Amino acid sequence: MFSGFNKTVIGGSHLDNGKICQDYSEYYVCENYSVAVVADGHGSRKHFRSDVGSKFAVEVTLSTISEFLKNMDEFEKSFRDNPAKVIKKIQKYIISYWNKAIGAHYDSNPITDTEKEPFTDEQFRAIKRESIYGTTLVACVMCEKFSFGIQLGDGSLVTVNKYATAQMPIADDESCPANLTASMCNTNAIEMFNHFYTFDEIMAVFVSTDGLFTSFGSREDFQDYHTILVGLLDDKDSFTKAVNKNLSKRTNHGTRDDISLAGIYSENFVVASQEAIMSQIELNRKMSEIRKAEHKAKIEKQKAKAAKLRNKCEMEAI
């Protein structure tokens, strides 16, 4: 049986500056599949409706995937024949529906004087309609016999396998040119999507906006966090309280950015795997201690080297 969750918290800096939350998240669960989606509206001033853009991105992704998966047998056959082709088609539909959604919103909600105020007339004319709603997108899907995910722009997707090991199967910005943020508003957005798929059994998949990843000191710590999350999923009430508290703490005392986290998982798998999960959490803790000790030793070595060089320079100056 599939289950899921989502949580979005407004960034500490947004609260301080009176800005609205530009993140959006949601999940959907039914008998045959589950979906989790997050989107992060861009923060720069020309994307002044990105909160609307992120909401539309999540909504059209959920509706598009539901449309594709309404006949599971047919979808599974096509997916097994050519997963990449099927995922590409889903991405194209998502972009198309998103552009229709923002177009309808733009037409029914004319730009206000307040929205124009930060720009000169020339600056405003240079802004594309799509840019006003710019947003990233990360989504994952779990079915009984396969799972897949898509990503456009920053953010993270983490899978937890049957051994309770967390992995990030999508490479960071592997299709995005330097100095360009991959976004739903880009003309060639379809070429900037990344994806993954697997026919192996997995326990859970999580998606999050970049405000979560940047609150960790390392990629390994970030991945380990998701194994801990899986260990809490056997008690939904405790899980919800813990996640709400942790995400609020991470934005208020860490990145100060909006944070969204959503996930989908197999309830039966999680409950049956608690022993393996706890063992992996303990192993991760020990490995984290080793990494910290190695990092400390490296820093001490660098300090000693710097001190030696400084003493040498001082001797030569005498």
C-alpha positions as CSV (number, residue, x, y, z in Angstrom):
1,M,0.0,0.0,0.0
2,F,1.4,3.4,-1.0
3,S,1.4,6.5,1.2
4,G,2.9,9.9,1.0
5,F,3.3,13.3,2.6
6,N,4.3,16.9,1.7
7,K,5.4,19.9,3.7
8,T,6.4,23.5,2.7
9,V,7.7,26.1,5.1
10,I,8.3,29.7,4.3
11,G,11.9,30.9,4.5
12,G,13.2,32.9,7.4
13,S,14.4,35.6,5.1
14,H,11.0,35.8,3.4
15,L,9.3,36.3,6.7
16,D,11.8,39.1,7.6
17,N,11.3,40.9,4.3
18,G,7.6,40.4,4.0
19,K,7.9,38.2,0.9
20,I,5.5,35.4,0.1
21,C,6.5,31.7,-0.1
22,Q,7.6,30.8,-3.6
23,D,7.7,27.1,-3.0
24,Y,4.8,24.7,-3.6
25,S,4.5,20.9,-2.9
26,E,1.9,18.2,-3.1
27,Y,1.5,14.4,-3.4
28,Y,-1.1,12.0,-4.6
29,V,-1.7,8.3,-3.7
30,C,-4.0,5.7,-5.2
31,E,-4.0,1.9,-5.4
32,N,-1.7,1.6,-8.5
33,Y,0.8,4.4,-8.0
34,S,1.9,7.4,-6.0
35,V,3.3,10.8,-6.9
36,A,5.2,13.5,-5.0
37,V,6.1,16.9,-6.5
38,V,7.9,20.1,-5.4
39,A,8.5,23.4,-7.2
40,D,10.6,26.4,-6.3
41,G,9.7,29.8,-7.8
42,H,12.7,31.9,-8.8
43,G,13.6,34.6,-6.4
44,S,14.9,37.4,-8.6
45,R,12.6,40.4,-9.2
46,K,11.6,39.7,-12.8
47,H,9.9,36.4,-11.6
48,F,7.4,38.3,-9.6
49,R,4.6,35.7,-10.1
50,S,6.8,32.7,-9.5
51,D,4.7,31.6,-6.5
52,V,1.8,31.2,-9.0
53,G,4.2,29.5,-11.5
54,S,5.4,26.9,-8.9
55,K,1.8,26.1,-7.9
56,F,0.8,25.6,-11.5
57,A,3.9,23.4,-12.1
58,V,2.9,21.1,-9.3
59,E,-0.7,20.9,-10.3
60,V,-0.1,20.2,-14.0
61,T,2.5,17.6,-13.1
62,L,0.1,15.7,-10.9
63,S,-2.7,15.9,-13.5
64,T,-0.4,14.9,-16.4
65,I,1.0,11.9,-14.6
66,S,-2.6,10.8,-13.6
67,E,-3.6,11.1,-17.2
68,F,-0.7,9.0,-18.4
69,L,-1.2,6.3,-15.7
70,K,-5.0,6.0,-15.9
71,N,-4.5,2.7,-17.9
72,M,-1.7,1.1,-15.9
73,D,-1.3,-2.0,-18.0
74,E,-0.9,0.0,-21.2
75,F,1.5,2.5,-19.5
76,E,3.6,-0.3,-18.0
77,K,4.0,-2.0,-21.4
78,S,5.1,1.3,-23.1
79,F,7.4,2.1,-20.2
80,R,9.1,-1.2,-20.2
81,D,9.7,-0.9,-24.0
82,N,11.3,2.5,-23.8
83,P,11.3,4.3,-20.4
84,A,13.2,7.3,-21.7
85,K,10.8,7.9,-24.5
86,V,7.8,7.7,-22.2
87,I,9.4,10.1,-19.6
88,K,10.3,12.6,-22.4
89,K,6.6,12.6,-23.5
90,I,5.4,13.3,-20.0
91,Q,7.9,16.2,-19.7
92,K,6.6,17.7,-23.0
93,Y,3.0,17.5,-21.8
94,I,3.9,19.1,-18.5
95,I,5.6,22.0,-20.2
96,S,2.7,22.5,-22.6
97,Y,0.1,22.4,-19.8
98,W,2.1,24.7,-17.7
99,N,2.4,27.3,-20.5
100,K,-1.4,27.1,-21.0
101,A,-2.0,27.6,-17.3
102,I,0.2,30.6,-17.0
103,G,-1.1,32.0,-20.2
104,A,-4.7,31.8,-18.9
105,H,-3.6,33.4,-15.6
106,Y,-1.8,36.2,-17.4
107,D,-4.8,37.0,-19.6
108,S,-7.3,37.0,-16.7
109,N,-4.9,38.9,-14.3
110,P,-3.5,41.9,-16.0
111,I,-0.1,43.2,-14.7
112,T,-0.7,45.8,-12.0
113,D,1.0,49.1,-11.5
114,T,2.5,47.7,-8.3
115,E,4.1,44.8,-10.2
116,K,5.5,47.2,-12.8
117,E,6.8,49.7,-10.3
118,P,10.3,48.2,-9.8
119,F,11.1,48.4,-13.5
120,T,11.6,51.1,-16.1
121,D,9.4,50.8,-19.2
122,E,12.3,49.4,-21.2
123,Q,13.1,46.9,-18.5
124,F,9.6,45.7,-18.3
125,R,9.2,45.3,-22.0
126,A,12.3,43.0,-22.0
127,I,10.7,40.5,-19.6
128,K,9.1,37.5,-21.2
129,R,5.7,36.5,-20.0
130,E,7.0,33.0,-19.1
131,S,9.8,34.5,-17.0
132,I,7.3,36.2,-14.7
133,Y,6.2,32.7,-13.6
134,G,9.6,31.0,-13.6
135,T,10.0,28.0,-11.4
136,T,12.0,24.7,-11.0
137,L,10.3,21.3,-10.8
138,V,11.1,17.9,-9.2
139,A,8.7,15.0,-9.2
140,C,8.8,11.3,-8.5
141,V,6.5,8.3,-9.2
142,M,6.3,4.9,-7.5
143,C,4.4,2.0,-9.1
144,E,4.4,-1.7,-8.0
145,K,6.9,-2.7,-10.7
146,F,8.9,0.4,-11.4
147,S,9.6,4.0,-10.3
148,F,10.8,7.1,-12.1
149,G,11.5,10.8,-11.5
150,I,12.1,14.0,-13.4
151,Q,13.9,17.2,-12.5
152,L,14.2,20.6,-14.0
153,G,16.5,23.0,-12.2
154,D,17.9,22.8,-8.7
155,G,16.5,20.7,-6.0
156,S,17.0,17.1,-5.1
157,L,15.5,13.6,-5.6
158,V,16.5,10.8,-3.2
159,T,15.7,7.1,-3.3
160,V,15.9,4.7,-0.4
161,N,16.4,1.1,-1.6
162,K,15.5,-2.2,0.1
163,Y,18.7,-2.0,2.2
164,A,17.7,1.4,3.5
165,T,20.6,3.1,1.6
166,A,19.8,6.6,0.4
167,Q,21.0,7.6,-3.1
168,M,20.7,10.6,-5.4
169,P,20.2,9.0,-8.9
170,I,19.9,12.3,-10.8
171,A,23.2,14.2,-11.4
172,D,23.4,17.8,-10.4
173,D,22.5,20.1,-13.3
174,E,23.9,17.7,-15.8
175,S,22.0,19.2,-18.7
176,C,22.2,22.8,-17.7
177,P,24.8,25.1,-19.4
178,A,27.0,27.1,-17.1
179,N,25.5,30.3,-15.6
180,L,21.9,29.3,-16.7
181,T,19.2,28.2,-14.3
182,A,17.1,25.4,-15.7
183,S,13.5,26.6,-15.5
184,M,10.0,25.9,-16.7
185,C,10.2,29.4,-18.3
186,N,13.1,28.6,-20.6
187,T,12.4,28.3,-24.3
188,N,14.3,25.0,-24.4
189,A,13.1,23.7,-21.1
190,I,12.5,20.2,-22.5
191,E,16.2,19.8,-23.2
192,M,17.1,20.8,-19.6
193,F,15.1,18.1,-17.9
194,N,17.0,15.2,-16.1
195,H,15.4,11.9,-15.2
196,F,15.9,8.5,-13.6
197,Y,14.0,5.2,-13.7
198,T,14.4,1.8,-12.1
199,F,12.7,-1.5,-12.1
200,D,14.3,-2.5,-8.8
201,E,12.2,-2.5,-5.7
202,I,12.6,0.6,-3.6
203,M,11.2,1.6,-0.2
204,A,10.7,5.3,-0.7
205,V,11.4,8.4,-2.9
206,F,11.7,11.9,-1.7
207,V,11.9,15.2,-3.6
208,S,12.8,18.6,-2.1
209,T,13.7,22.1,-3.1
210,D,17.2,23.4,-2.8
211,G,16.6,25.1,0.5
212,L,16.8,21.7,2.2
213,F,20.0,20.4,0.5
214,T,21.9,23.7,1.3
215,S,21.1,23.3,5.0
216,F,23.4,20.3,5.2
217,G,27.2,20.4,5.4
218,S,27.7,17.6,2.9
219,R,26.0,15.4,0.4
220,E,26.5,12.4,2.6
221,D,24.8,14.0,5.5
222,F,21.9,15.0,3.3
223,Q,21.4,11.5,2.0
224,D,21.7,10.0,5.6
225,Y,18.9,12.4,6.6
226,H,16.5,10.5,4.3
227,T,17.3,7.2,5.8
228,I,16.4,8.7,9.2
229,L,13.1,10.0,7.6
230,V,12.2,6.5,6.5
231,G,12.9,5.2,10.0
232,L,10.1,7.6,11.3
233,L,7.5,6.7,8.7
234,D,6.1,3.8,10.7
235,D,4.4,6.4,13.0
236,K,2.7,9.0,10.9
237,D,1.8,11.4,13.7
238,S,5.4,11.4,15.1
239,F,6.8,11.7,11.6
240,T,4.7,14.7,10.8
241,K,5.6,16.5,14.0
242,A,9.3,15.8,13.5
243,V,9.4,16.9,9.9
244,N,7.5,20.1,10.6
245,K,9.8,21.0,13.5
246,N,13.0,20.1,11.6
247,L,12.2,22.0,8.4
248,S,11.2,25.1,10.4
249,K,14.5,24.9,12.3
250,R,16.5,24.4,9.1
251,T,15.1,27.5,7.4
252,N,15.1,29.8,10.5
253,H,18.6,28.8,11.6
254,G,20.1,27.6,8.3
255,T,19.4,28.6,4.7
256,R,16.7,31.1,5.5
257,D,15.1,30.0,2.2
258,D,11.7,28.4,1.5
259,I,11.9,24.6,2.0
260,S,9.6,22.0,0.4
261,L,9.9,18.3,1.1
262,A,7.5,15.6,-0.3
263,G,7.8,11.8,-0.4
264,I,6.1,8.6,-1.4
265,Y,6.7,5.2,0.1
266,S,5.4,1.6,0.6
267,E,3.9,1.4,4.0
268,N,4.2,-2.4,4.3
269,F,7.9,-2.2,3.1
270,V,8.7,0.4,5.6
271,V,7.2,-1.4,8.6
272,A,8.8,-4.7,7.6
273,S,12.2,-3.1,7.2
274,Q,12.5,-1.3,10.5
275,E,15.4,-3.5,11.6
276,A,17.4,-2.9,8.4
277,I,16.6,0.8,8.6
278,M,17.9,1.1,12.2
279,S,21.0,-0.8,11.3
280,Q,21.7,1.5,8.3
281,I,21.1,4.6,10.5
282,E,23.7,3.4,13.0
283,L,26.1,2.6,10.2
284,N,25.6,6.1,8.7
285,R,26.2,7.6,12.1
286,K,29.6,5.8,12.4
287,M,30.6,6.8,8.9
288,S,29.7,10.4,9.7
289,E,31.9,10.4,12.7
290,I,34.8,9.0,10.6
291,R,34.2,11.8,8.0
292,K,34.2,14.4,10.7
293,A,37.5,13.0,12.2
294,E,39.1,12.9,8.8
295,H,38.0,16.5,8.0
296,K,39.3,17.7,11.4
297,A,42.7,16.0,10.8
298,K,42.9,17.6,7.3
299,I,42.2,21.0,8.8
300,E,44.9,20.5,11.4
301,K,47.4,19.4,8.8
302,Q,46.6,22.5,6.7
303,K,47.1,24.7,9.8
304,A,50.4,23.1,10.6
305,K,51.6,23.6,7.0
306,A,50.5,27.2,7.0
307,A,52.3,27.8,10.3
308,K,55.5,26.2,9.0
309,L,55.4,28.4,5.9
310,R,54.8,31.5,8.0
311,N,57.7,30.7,10.2
312,K,60.0,30.2,7.2
313,C,59.0,33.5,5.8
314,E,59.6,35.2,9.1
315,M,63.1,33.7,9.3
316,E,64.0,34.7,5.8
317,A,62.9,38.3,6.6
318,I,65.3,38.6,9.5
